[in-house]
Amino acid sequence: MWSSHTSGLYADGESAEADAWLQWKDLRKAWLSGMTTNERLFFAGLIDDWDDAVRARDRERMSSILSTVELGYQADDIIETVLRRAS
């Protein structure tokens, strides 16, 4: 599939699509970087899943959700804080 999000000329559609995915990931990170945790979860449509995971105290699921919104590197700290407050 040929992508319209290319940054240059490519010999094939596969190379163009690979570049487009890299650009999308960078753009997504830039959008998310200015958001709070809750804003990221809401923007990604994961706030209800997050709340369910918190109620269940499901650390693995919480970590997975945080990774989805580019917070995997802070997951342990966020989870500890949230669960401590939810007690």
Secondary structure, 3 states (H helix, E strand, C coil): CCCCCCCCCCCCHHHHHHHHHHHHHHHHHHHHHCCCHHHHHHHCCCHHHHHHHHHHCCHHHHHHHHHHCCCHHHHHHHHHHHHHHHC
